[in-house]
Amino acid sequence: MNSTAKSPSQLADEVRSTAQDAVESTRAYAQNAVDAAGQKVRNLRHDVEPAVEQIASRVQQAVQRGLEAASKSGVRAQERFTDAAQVTTRYISDQPVRSVLIAAAAGAAITALLVLATRRRDDY
């Protein structure tokens, strides 16, 4: 027999050793891949966090500007209503008879419109 020939037991041991080496190599490769992916995630998080904070800051500033603009618009509208009320009060004080006649005419016009609208609905 050939002296270089291996017994089945030796062949089985070699196959088992080779399989264990392959498993260990695969495990090490997988661990390296997981470590590399984890590092990439940490790097991305590090890169993205400032951008997210900047966007949040810009949104907050835009909301603040919107609130300020709405507040200013409300103040301006209130000032205009106050001015109109003062002008109306002054006109009524200066022209009381004319003011009553204008109010009566406006009331009559509104009443006529309501009567016409009611009659048209009843006709249908």
CORVENVEN-V474854 format. One record per pair of residues at least 6 apart in sequence whose C-alpha atoms are under 6 Angstrom apart, sorted by sequence separation. I is the first residue (numbers start at 1). J is the second residue. D is the distance in whole Angstrom. If there is no record, write none. Layout:
i:I j:J d:D
i:I j:J d:D
This chain:
i:92 j:99 d:6
